Amino acid sequence: MIITWEKVLKNFILAGALGSLLSLPAMAASSLSDSIDLGQYRTDVKTLASDAFGGRAPLSEGEQLTIDYLEKAFKEMGLKPGFGDSYLQAVPLAKITADQNMQLDIGGLKFANGSEFTARTQRISDNVNLNNSDVVFVGYGINAPEYGWNDYQGLDVKGKTVIVLVNDPGFATQDPKVFKGNAMTYYGRWTYKYEEAARQGAEAVFIVHETAPAAYGWGVVQNSNTGTKFTLVDANNNQGQVGVMGWVQHDVANKIFAKAGMDFDTLKQKAAKPNFKAIPLKLKANVSLNNKIERAESHNVAALLPGKSRPDEVVMMHAHWDHLGTVIEDGKPEIINGAVDNASGVAGVLALARYFAKKAQTAPLERSILFSAFTAEETGLIGAQHFAQHPSVPTKNIVAFLNIDGMNMNQSVDYILRYGEGVSELETYLDKAAKAQGRVVKGDPRPQNGLMFRSDHFALAQQGVPGLLFMSLGDTDPDYIAHKYHKGADDYDPNWTLEGVKQDLELMASMLTTLANGTDWPHWLEASDFKTKREQDGRKK
């Protein structure tokens, strides 16, 4: 399905959708379809996802090739540097490589690294040793006053090892009155489990993996948590973080609980009910992490298209550039090229940047657009967190953050996916842009996966900036999550039609045009820390 820019405008008028939120400028007669060079897009994806780029791991040769490629492209477009006089923002990282010849011992049961458990740390320490640490099952490991839930109620876990369930009780019960029912909240994310355990003083956390509530198989856990990992470093060398960040297989959990004379699945069911009380397993945990620590700088990349009348107000168009590099699969090294995740998104940002840079020669936008690509998303949104803490423009001046994390490389579809519901007014922009294309907006088909919290826009949301995620991972390729996501099979495919890419870039371009030429500031809809932060910045209704 090819939709010309003229047809987009016509549909807007016929739909009566040219209200106060949408006042499209004269974008010239040529269609967006004709302006976006899909041949160049294909070249960008093929290059970024080639073996020569080595899987684009931060602090690797692949990083240098990637940031050089992006900087050269932005310069050729005539865009200004996004960070003062540079296209690059240094992101100071610690590179932590744990000796993988480790073994987890719980209650005398010994488990193999990688196949049965994973363990890593973000503490800047050569050694992190868990010695005879008491093991406690704390259900979902959640302390959420607004939901009347506290798994740590009356519990002292200082120095202890906690075993927790992935996701949250809403998913377990499928009860819309429990948390958000099937839709994951941030309390269900693995990042939260570690953060809360650290606040409670725990020394180690092991999350029990199950494919349905985690939303991915064990292979994703293994590839994402073994080998070299990266972290930002605070003034205390991250000593306030939990010492051991781990996962265990479901079968391993069964064995541990059986050793304690308990049944894991029975206790899992009890943990999904209010007022669950944590249960000491009366077992000891032991594991040693021997780390090689290196400090280095990775880089965020950004280029600016200045606005004509309000250049200090900025709309961001983004995709993370990094992926997993080389990992061990089936005992052999394999490059994880991340063609869809997220070379496809980076190429999309470049395509939109080229389009708007050209259009600005005759029809400049009123607000600025910052085209960005951040590092270390796959290790926990690290580049985005650094940018959020050290933005090139005050976050209160960022109108919205549009984020691509995996595009539809196949046939066009008659819908666009929306992640989250009733979250921010950006959903209204999405609705109207989709309607103008003759498409409908569909809710997240897998709200239990918590995708809203799993990409770079979330780091900016924590600073109050409304964001919107564009993601098609697995939606038009049912084989993707099971066999390609974070695996070697996520490679460039010359048979991709790119029709889905074209229609989605057209939609994003219409939204960017609306946001960059408007005077409105999209607001948060539901009560949240995000909304509070935005209002503190003076962006109120």
LOVO-586438 format. One record per residue (C-alpha): residue number from 1; z, y, x. Coordinates in nm, 3 decimals. Example, Ala and Ser with C-alpha at 12.3 -4.5 7.8 and 13.67 -1.06 7.14 Angstrom:
BEGIN
ATOM   num        c3        c2        c1
ATOM     1     0.780    -0.450     1.230
ATOM     2     0.714    -0.106     1.367
% end
This chain:
BEGIN
ATOM   num        c3        c2        c1
ATOM     1     0.000     0.000     0.000
ATOM     2    -0.115     0.326     0.161
ATOM     3     0.036     0.643     0.023
ATOM     4    -0.115     0.973     0.129
ATOM     5     0.086     1.290     0.170
ATOM     6    -0.111     1.449    -0.116
ATOM     7    -0.011     1.159    -0.342
ATOM     8     0.351     1.200    -0.239
ATOM     9     0.341     1.565    -0.346
ATOM    10     0.164     1.479    -0.670
ATOM    11     0.418     1.213    -0.759
ATOM    12     0.699     1.456    -0.690
ATOM    13     0.551     1.700    -0.936
ATOM    14     0.478     1.437    -1.202
ATOM    15     0.829     1.297    -1.169
ATOM    16     0.984     1.640    -1.207
ATOM    17     1.157     1.584    -0.878
ATOM    18     1.100     1.922    -0.720
ATOM    19     1.451     2.043    -0.803
ATOM    20     1.691     2.233    -0.588
ATOM    21     1.737     1.939    -0.351
ATOM    22     1.368     1.897    -0.283
ATOM    23     1.149     2.192    -0.201
ATOM    24     0.871     2.055     0.018
ATOM    25     0.674     2.305     0.224
ATOM    26     0.301     2.314     0.263
ATOM    27     0.258     2.031     0.512
ATOM    28    -0.117     2.082     0.545
ATOM    29    -0.388     1.877     0.388
ATOM    30    -0.398     1.584     0.626
ATOM    31    -0.193     1.287     0.512
ATOM    32     0.109     1.154     0.694
ATOM    33    -0.058     0.813     0.696
ATOM    34    -0.340     0.958     0.903
ATOM    35    -0.102     1.151     1.129
ATOM    36     0.110     0.856     1.237
ATOM    37    -0.069     0.653     1.500
ATOM    38     0.026     0.292     1.429
ATOM    39    -0.163     0.188     1.739
ATOM    40     0.072     0.400     1.947
ATOM    41     0.367     0.271     1.746
ATOM    42     0.262    -0.087     1.824
ATOM    43     0.227    -0.001     2.193
ATOM    44     0.575     0.152     2.198
ATOM    45     0.735    -0.156     2.042
ATOM    46     0.540    -0.397     2.265
ATOM    47     0.637    -0.203     2.578
ATOM    48     1.005    -0.153     2.497
ATOM    49     1.041    -0.519     2.394
ATOM    50     0.852    -0.659     2.694
ATOM    51     1.015    -0.886     2.950
ATOM    52     0.958    -0.611     3.205
ATOM    53     1.228    -0.407     3.027
ATOM    54     1.465    -0.702     3.052
ATOM    55     1.621    -0.671     2.707
ATOM    56     1.718    -0.302     2.763
ATOM    57     2.078    -0.369     2.867
ATOM    58     2.280    -0.060     2.959
ATOM    59     2.320    -0.004     3.334
ATOM    60     2.029    -0.235     3.412
ATOM    61     1.682    -0.175     3.549
ATOM    62     1.575    -0.202     3.187
ATOM    63     1.782     0.105     3.100
ATOM    64     1.606     0.313     3.364
ATOM    65     1.265     0.200     3.240
ATOM    66     1.366     0.277     2.881
ATOM    67     1.507     0.624     2.932
ATOM    68     1.215     0.716     3.159
ATOM    69     0.974     0.601     2.888
ATOM    70     1.150     0.806     2.620
ATOM    71     1.185     1.117     2.833
ATOM    72     0.818     1.107     2.929
ATOM    73     0.716     1.068     2.565
ATOM    74     0.930     1.360     2.447
ATOM    75     0.798     1.583     2.726
ATOM    76     0.439     1.499     2.632
ATOM    77     0.516     1.601     2.273
ATOM    78     0.634     1.940     2.396
ATOM    79     0.987     1.893     2.256
ATOM    80     1.279     2.068     2.421
ATOM    81     1.556     1.879     2.599
ATOM    82     1.835     1.778     2.362
ATOM    83     2.120     1.839     2.605
ATOM    84     2.083     2.187     2.748
ATOM    85     1.822     2.156     3.020
ATOM    86     1.817     1.774     3.013
ATOM    87     1.687     1.505     2.781
ATOM    88     1.972     1.282     2.899
ATOM    89     2.344     1.278     2.828
ATOM    90     2.552     1.080     3.077
ATOM    91     2.778     0.825     2.910
ATOM    92     3.049     0.711     3.155
ATOM    93     3.104     0.340     3.108
ATOM    94     3.306     0.063     3.255
ATOM    95     3.107    -0.254     3.305
ATOM    96     3.342    -0.549     3.265
ATOM    97     3.226    -0.895     3.364
ATOM    98     3.479    -1.169     3.296
ATOM    99     3.464    -1.497     3.486
ATOM   100     3.326    -1.733     3.223
ATOM   101     3.506    -2.034     3.372
ATOM   102     3.803    -1.969     3.146
ATOM   103     3.985    -2.201     2.912
ATOM   104     4.194    -2.127     2.605
ATOM   105     4.511    -2.333     2.564
ATOM   106     4.696    -2.314     2.233
ATOM   107     4.981    -2.558     2.180
ATOM   108     4.843    -2.786     2.451
ATOM   109     4.499    -2.799     2.289
ATOM   110     4.230    -2.687     2.531
ATOM   111     3.910    -2.516     2.419
ATOM   112     3.585    -2.440     2.601
ATOM   113     3.459    -2.087     2.648
ATOM   114     3.140    -2.001     2.462
ATOM   115     3.105    -2.314     2.254
ATOM   116     3.453    -2.306     2.097
ATOM   117     3.596    -1.961     2.164
ATOM   118     3.511    -1.626     2.320
ATOM   119     3.749    -1.384     2.491
ATOM   120     3.696    -1.046     2.650
ATOM   121     3.889    -0.729     2.718
ATOM   122     3.826    -0.356     2.728
ATOM   123     4.128    -0.288     2.946
ATOM   124     4.032    -0.166     3.290
ATOM   125     4.218    -0.444     3.469
ATOM   126     4.111    -0.703     3.723
ATOM   127     4.323    -0.960     3.544
ATOM   128     4.447    -0.993     3.188
ATOM   129     4.674    -1.293     3.150
ATOM   130     4.806    -1.432     2.825
ATOM   131     5.110    -1.639     2.922
ATOM   132     5.298    -1.848     2.664
ATOM   133     5.231    -1.591     2.393
ATOM   134     5.369    -1.675     2.048
ATOM   135     5.092    -1.739     1.795
ATOM   136     5.113    -1.589     1.445
ATOM   137     4.871    -1.620     1.153
ATOM   138     4.852    -1.278     0.989
ATOM   139     4.591    -1.346     0.721
ATOM   140     4.323    -1.079     0.729
ATOM   141     4.515    -0.859     0.973
ATOM   142     4.485    -0.559     0.740
ATOM   143     4.715    -0.264     0.681
ATOM   144     4.555    -0.065     0.397
ATOM   145     4.800     0.147     0.196
ATOM   146     4.530     0.269    -0.042
ATOM   147     4.468    -0.091    -0.146
ATOM   148     4.836    -0.181    -0.154
ATOM   149     4.785    -0.431     0.125
ATOM   150     4.977    -0.488     0.452
ATOM   151     4.952    -0.820     0.632
ATOM   152     5.186    -0.684     0.900
ATOM   153     5.464    -0.595     0.655
ATOM   154     5.803    -0.650     0.823
ATOM   155     5.637    -0.826     1.116
ATOM   156     5.688    -0.770     1.489
ATOM   157     5.388    -0.894     1.686
ATOM   158     5.454    -0.710     2.012
ATOM   159     5.322    -0.924     2.296
ATOM   160     5.210    -1.195     2.056
ATOM   161     4.878    -1.357     1.974
ATOM   162     4.755    -1.309     1.620
ATOM   163     4.497    -1.523     1.443
ATOM   164     4.310    -1.337     1.169
ATOM   165     4.035    -1.401     0.916
ATOM   166     3.702    -1.220     0.924
ATOM   167     3.597    -0.986     0.640
ATOM   168     3.851    -0.881     0.374
ATOM   169     4.018    -1.028     0.062
ATOM   170     3.756    -0.878    -0.166
ATOM   171     3.492    -1.109    -0.026
ATOM   172     3.723    -1.411    -0.044
ATOM   173     3.810    -1.353    -0.411
ATOM   174     3.482    -1.194    -0.526
ATOM   175     3.710    -0.985    -0.747
ATOM   176     3.583    -0.625    -0.778
ATOM   177     3.944    -0.514    -0.828
ATOM   178     4.042    -0.645    -0.483
ATOM   179     3.931    -0.398    -0.215
ATOM   180     3.561    -0.355    -0.308
ATOM   181     3.498    -0.711    -0.416
ATOM   182     3.194    -0.864    -0.251
ATOM   183     3.115    -0.543    -0.059
ATOM   184     3.284    -0.536     0.279
ATOM   185     3.512    -0.243     0.360
ATOM   186     3.580    -0.124     0.712
ATOM   187     3.897    -0.335     0.698
ATOM   188     3.672    -0.641     0.714
ATOM   189     3.499    -0.546     1.038
ATOM   190     3.595    -0.715     1.364
ATOM   191     3.637    -0.375     1.526
ATOM   192     3.910    -0.288     1.278
ATOM   193     4.091    -0.619     1.339
ATOM   194     4.129    -0.536     1.708
ATOM   195     4.220    -0.172     1.644
ATOM   196     4.497    -0.257     1.397
ATOM   197     4.637    -0.538     1.611
ATOM   198     4.660    -0.293     1.901
ATOM   199     4.847    -0.044     1.680
ATOM   200     5.087    -0.324     1.591
ATOM   201     5.143    -0.408     1.958
ATOM   202     4.974    -0.749     1.967
ATOM   203     4.858    -0.874     2.304
ATOM   204     4.571    -1.091     2.178
ATOM   205     4.361    -1.136     1.865
ATOM   206     4.148    -1.436     1.774
ATOM   207     3.923    -1.393     1.470
ATOM   208     3.829    -1.715     1.293
ATOM   209     3.451    -1.731     1.264
ATOM   210     3.285    -1.847     0.945
ATOM   211     2.920    -1.773     0.889
ATOM   212     2.933    -1.645     0.529
ATOM   213     3.210    -1.385     0.563
ATOM   214     3.100    -1.285     0.914
ATOM   215     2.736    -1.255     0.801
ATOM   216     2.603    -1.425     1.116
ATOM   217     2.629    -1.756     1.294
ATOM   218     2.834    -1.851     1.597
ATOM   219     2.538    -1.789     1.827
ATOM   220     2.563    -1.416     1.754
ATOM   221     2.934    -1.418     1.837
ATOM   222     2.871    -1.608     2.159
ATOM   223     2.584    -1.386     2.279
ATOM   224     2.768    -1.067     2.184
ATOM   225     3.104    -1.152     2.345
ATOM   226     3.032    -1.344     2.663
ATOM   227     2.905    -1.221     2.999
ATOM   228     2.902    -0.852     3.083
ATOM   229     3.035    -0.604     2.827
ATOM   230     3.072    -0.227     2.830
ATOM   231     3.335     0.019     2.717
ATOM   232     3.422     0.386     2.721
ATOM   233     3.733     0.460     2.925
ATOM   234     4.027     0.672     2.809
ATOM   235     4.286     0.853     3.019
ATOM   236     4.507     0.542     3.021
ATOM   237     4.230     0.303     3.130
ATOM   238     4.230     0.152     2.779
ATOM   239     4.573    -0.004     2.831
ATOM   240     4.660     0.085     2.472
ATOM   241     4.393    -0.155     2.345
ATOM   242     4.460    -0.518     2.267
ATOM   243     4.453    -0.726     2.585
ATOM   244     4.240    -1.019     2.465
ATOM   245     3.967    -0.969     2.205
ATOM   246     3.868    -1.314     2.091
ATOM   247     3.695    -1.535     1.836
ATOM   248     3.742    -1.905     1.759
ATOM   249     3.521    -2.148     1.575
ATOM   250     3.631    -2.263     1.229
ATOM   251     3.678    -2.619     1.360
ATOM   252     3.899    -2.485     1.638
ATOM   253     4.115    -2.307     1.380
ATOM   254     4.148    -2.634     1.189
ATOM   255     4.273    -2.808     1.503
ATOM   256     4.519    -2.531     1.589
ATOM   257     4.671    -2.526     1.243
ATOM   258     4.686    -2.905     1.229
ATOM   259     4.875    -2.899     1.559
ATOM   260     5.123    -2.664     1.388
ATOM   261     5.152    -2.908     1.096
ATOM   262     4.959    -2.684     0.858
ATOM   263     4.625    -2.681     0.679
ATOM   264     4.403    -2.387     0.770
ATOM   265     4.194    -2.380     0.452
ATOM   266     4.504    -2.385     0.231
ATOM   267     4.657    -2.093     0.418
ATOM   268     4.327    -1.908     0.411
ATOM   269     4.333    -1.919     0.032
ATOM   270     4.691    -1.791     0.025
ATOM   271     4.599    -1.508     0.263
ATOM   272     4.358    -1.366     0.003
ATOM   273     4.641    -1.301    -0.241
ATOM   274     4.863    -0.990    -0.247
ATOM   275     5.198    -1.003    -0.071
ATOM   276     5.087    -1.278     0.168
ATOM   277     5.348    -1.324     0.439
ATOM   278     5.246    -1.385     0.798
ATOM   279     5.324    -1.732     0.931
ATOM   280     5.444    -1.808     1.286
ATOM   281     5.264    -2.123     1.406
ATOM   282     5.535    -2.203     1.666
ATOM   283     5.267    -2.256     1.928
ATOM   284     5.203    -2.081     2.259
ATOM   285     4.870    -1.933     2.370
ATOM   286     4.745    -1.913     2.728
ATOM   287     4.423    -1.776     2.872
ATOM   288     4.334    -1.575     3.182
ATOM   289     4.057    -1.318     3.208
ATOM   290     3.950    -1.251     3.566
ATOM   291     3.730    -0.945     3.558
ATOM   292     3.485    -0.770     3.781
ATOM   293     3.508    -0.398     3.701
ATOM   294     3.229    -0.154     3.776
ATOM   295     3.210     0.208     3.669
ATOM   296     2.874     0.362     3.606
ATOM   297     2.687     0.602     3.381
ATOM   298     2.454     0.498     3.103
ATOM   299     2.256     0.756     2.907
ATOM   300     2.188     0.884     2.560
ATOM   301     1.846     1.041     2.513
ATOM   302     1.755     1.328     2.280
ATOM   303     1.484     1.588     2.226
ATOM   304     1.496     1.899     2.009
ATOM   305     1.240     2.048     1.775
ATOM   306     1.386     2.398     1.714
ATOM   307     1.394     2.537     1.363
ATOM   308     1.229     2.868     1.280
ATOM   309     1.499     3.057     1.090
ATOM   310     1.817     2.844     1.122
ATOM   311     1.787     2.663     1.456
ATOM   312     2.163     2.610     1.483
ATOM   313     2.156     2.383     1.177
ATOM   314     2.039     2.040     1.284
ATOM   315     1.909     1.727     1.114
ATOM   316     1.924     1.416     1.334
ATOM   317     1.670     1.131     1.342
ATOM   318     1.799     0.840     1.543
ATOM   319     1.772     0.480     1.667
ATOM   320     1.974     0.304     1.936
ATOM   321     1.763     0.206     2.238
ATOM   322     1.978    -0.071     2.389
ATOM   323     1.988    -0.446     2.339
ATOM   324     2.157    -0.746     2.499
ATOM   325     1.964    -0.790     2.823
ATOM   326     1.972    -1.144     2.961
ATOM   327     2.216    -1.404     2.828
ATOM   328     2.268    -1.775     2.876
ATOM   329     2.121    -1.986     2.594
ATOM   330     2.145    -2.364     2.614
ATOM   331     2.256    -2.333     2.974
ATOM   332     1.954    -2.126     3.078
ATOM   333     1.906    -1.750     3.121
ATOM   334     1.699    -1.593     2.847
ATOM   335     1.590    -1.234     2.795
ATOM   336     1.693    -1.103     2.453
ATOM   337     1.420    -0.844     2.401
ATOM   338     1.528    -0.706     2.063
ATOM   339     1.181    -0.621     1.934
ATOM   340     1.290    -0.559     1.576
ATOM   341     1.648    -0.475     1.681
ATOM   342     1.578    -0.207     1.785
ATOM   343     1.254    -0.139     1.970
ATOM   344     1.105    -0.103     1.622
ATOM   345     1.349     0.176     1.537
ATOM   346     1.302     0.362     1.865
ATOM   347     0.926     0.350     1.818
ATOM   348     0.981     0.488     1.467
ATOM   349     1.174     0.785     1.603
ATOM   350     0.895     0.851     1.854
ATOM   351     0.634     0.833     1.578
ATOM   352     0.822     1.082     1.363
ATOM   353     0.882     1.310     1.661
ATOM   354     0.510     1.314     1.739
ATOM   355     0.426     1.390     1.376
ATOM   356     0.670     1.679     1.340
ATOM   357     0.593     1.824     1.685
ATOM   358     0.229     1.848     1.583
ATOM   359     0.303     1.990     1.238
ATOM   360     0.537     2.252     1.385
ATOM   361     0.237     2.418     1.551
ATOM   362     0.118     2.539     1.210
ATOM   363     0.414     2.486     0.975
ATOM   364     0.746     2.504     1.163
ATOM   365     1.058     2.384     0.985
ATOM   366     1.350     2.614     0.906
ATOM   367     1.620     2.392     1.057
ATOM   368     1.603     2.200     1.385
ATOM   369     1.548     1.827     1.417
ATOM   370     1.717     1.638     1.699
ATOM   371     1.540     1.312     1.778
ATOM   372     1.784     1.080     1.952
ATOM   373     1.827     0.733     2.100
ATOM   374     2.174     0.628     2.214
ATOM   375     2.299     0.361     2.448
ATOM   376     2.540     0.067     2.404
ATOM   377     2.526     0.037     2.025
ATOM   378     2.538    -0.339     2.056
ATOM   379     2.873    -0.325     2.236
ATOM   380     3.044    -0.122     1.965
ATOM   381     2.853     0.206     1.904
ATOM   382     2.965     0.333     2.246
ATOM   383     2.686     0.584     2.306
ATOM   384     2.726     0.718     1.952
ATOM   385     3.101     0.747     1.997
ATOM   386     3.050     0.944     2.316
ATOM   387     2.801     1.175     2.147
ATOM   388     3.037     1.220     1.851
ATOM   389     3.312     1.324     2.092
ATOM   390     3.079     1.537     2.309
ATOM   391     2.797     1.651     2.078
ATOM   392     2.516     1.874     2.201
ATOM   393     2.561     2.072     1.878
ATOM   394     2.891     2.103     1.686
ATOM   395     2.916     1.820     1.435
ATOM   396     2.993     2.073     1.162
ATOM   397     2.638     2.203     1.215
ATOM   398     2.474     1.861     1.179
ATOM   399     2.331     1.846     0.828
ATOM   400     2.267     1.472     0.819
ATOM   401     2.217     1.175     1.049
ATOM   402     1.928     0.943     0.960
ATOM   403     1.947     0.616     1.152
ATOM   404     1.687     0.338     1.194
ATOM   405     1.820    -0.001     1.298
ATOM   406     1.538    -0.249     1.248
ATOM   407     1.216    -0.176     1.058
ATOM   408     1.007    -0.378     0.813
ATOM   409     0.725    -0.495     1.039
ATOM   410     0.552    -0.688     0.762
ATOM   411     0.386    -0.604     0.431
ATOM   412     0.484    -0.296     0.232
ATOM   413     0.728    -0.344    -0.055
ATOM   414     0.795    -0.160    -0.381
ATOM   415     1.156    -0.078    -0.295
ATOM   416     1.379     0.069    -0.024
ATOM   417     1.725    -0.063     0.056
ATOM   418     2.034     0.157     0.021
ATOM   419     2.344     0.071     0.222
ATOM   420     2.657     0.184     0.042
ATOM   421     2.678     0.324    -0.309
ATOM   422     2.838     0.646    -0.425
ATOM   423     2.907     0.738    -0.065
ATOM   424     2.719     1.065    -0.006
ATOM   425     2.457     1.291    -0.163
ATOM   426     2.201     1.159     0.084
ATOM   427     2.158     0.880    -0.170
ATOM   428     2.007     1.139    -0.408
ATOM   429     1.756     1.241    -0.140
ATOM   430     1.668     0.877    -0.089
ATOM   431     1.624     0.820    -0.464
ATOM   432     1.383     1.110    -0.503
ATOM   433     1.182     1.033    -0.189
ATOM   434     1.144     0.671    -0.300
ATOM   435     1.042     0.774    -0.651
ATOM   436     0.775     1.000    -0.507
ATOM   437     0.626     0.692    -0.340
ATOM   438     0.642     0.490    -0.659
ATOM   439     0.923     0.280    -0.516
ATOM   440     1.270     0.199    -0.642
ATOM   441     1.599     0.199    -0.454
ATOM   442     1.773    -0.137    -0.433
ATOM   443     2.135    -0.180    -0.343
ATOM   444     2.231    -0.365    -0.029
ATOM   445     2.147    -0.732    -0.100
ATOM   446     2.428    -0.838     0.133
ATOM   447     2.710    -0.586     0.085
ATOM   448     2.951    -0.845     0.221
ATOM   449     2.794    -0.796     0.565
ATOM   450     2.935    -0.444     0.604
ATOM   451     2.616    -0.304     0.756
ATOM   452     2.728     0.047     0.673
ATOM   453     2.988     0.017     0.950
ATOM   454     2.774    -0.159     1.207
ATOM   455     2.534     0.101     1.343
ATOM   456     2.542     0.439     1.517
ATOM   457     2.559     0.657     1.204
ATOM   458     2.915     0.529     1.149
ATOM   459     3.043     0.699     1.467
ATOM   460     2.910     1.031     1.336
ATOM   461     3.047     0.961     0.988
ATOM   462     3.392     0.940     1.144
ATOM   463     3.336     1.302     1.248
ATOM   464     3.237     1.399     0.894
ATOM   465     2.857     1.387     0.928
ATOM   466     2.686     1.217     0.630
ATOM   467     2.451     0.944     0.742
ATOM   468     2.194     0.709     0.599
ATOM   469     2.098     0.372     0.743
ATOM   470     1.740     0.244     0.730
ATOM   471     1.745    -0.127     0.803
ATOM   472     1.525    -0.420     0.711
ATOM   473     1.676    -0.697     0.925
ATOM   474     1.601    -1.021     0.746
ATOM   475     1.492    -0.860     0.422
ATOM   476     1.120    -0.931     0.454
ATOM   477     1.167    -1.206     0.712
ATOM   478     1.409    -1.467     0.571
ATOM   479     1.406    -1.646     0.907
ATOM   480     1.525    -1.342     1.100
ATOM   481     1.905    -1.356     1.070
ATOM   482     1.926    -1.732     1.116
ATOM   483     1.691    -1.771     1.411
ATOM   484     1.601    -1.433     1.564
ATOM   485     1.890    -1.187     1.529
ATOM   486     2.045    -1.135     1.875
ATOM   487     1.842    -1.427     2.003
ATOM   488     1.544    -1.476     2.232
ATOM   489     1.311    -1.518     1.934
ATOM   490     1.334    -1.146     1.847
ATOM   491     1.010    -1.079     2.032
ATOM   492     0.704    -0.866     1.973
ATOM   493     0.460    -1.029     1.731
ATOM   494     0.093    -0.919     1.742
ATOM   495     0.053    -1.046     1.384
ATOM   496     0.283    -0.782     1.234
ATOM   497     0.088    -0.580     0.977
ATOM   498     0.313    -0.270     1.015
ATOM   499     0.244    -0.171     0.653
ATOM   500     0.618    -0.162     0.588
ATOM   501     0.663     0.061     0.892
ATOM   502     0.404     0.306     0.763
ATOM   503     0.556     0.344     0.416
ATOM   504     0.911     0.376     0.548
ATOM   505     0.815     0.639     0.806
ATOM   506     0.642     0.832     0.528
ATOM   507     0.963     0.821     0.325
ATOM   508     1.176     0.933     0.620
ATOM   509     0.934     1.215     0.695
ATOM   510     0.964     1.346     0.339
ATOM   511     1.343     1.336     0.361
ATOM   512     1.344     1.509     0.700
ATOM   513     1.114     1.779     0.565
ATOM   514     1.338     1.835     0.264
ATOM   515     1.657     1.848     0.469
ATOM   516     1.510     2.066     0.743
ATOM   517     1.359     2.320     0.502
ATOM   518     1.647     2.326     0.256
ATOM   519     1.972     2.520     0.251
ATOM   520     2.187     2.246     0.102
ATOM   521     2.452     2.052     0.291
ATOM   522     2.476     1.694     0.161
ATOM   523     2.837     1.611     0.074
ATOM   524     3.047     1.300     0.070
ATOM   525     3.103     1.168    -0.281
ATOM   526     3.395     0.928    -0.250
ATOM   527     3.737     1.020    -0.116
ATOM   528     3.755     0.919     0.249
ATOM   529     3.855     1.037     0.593
ATOM   530     3.488     1.132     0.636
ATOM   531     3.499     1.368     0.340
ATOM   532     3.828     1.520     0.457
ATOM   533     3.685     1.586     0.803
ATOM   534     3.373     1.751     0.659
ATOM   535     3.580     1.975     0.434
ATOM   536     3.801     2.070     0.728
ATOM   537     3.481     2.183     0.900
ATOM   538     3.417     2.416     0.607
ATOM   539     3.138     2.217     0.441
ATOM   540     3.273     2.220     0.085
ATOM   541     3.104     2.232    -0.252
% end
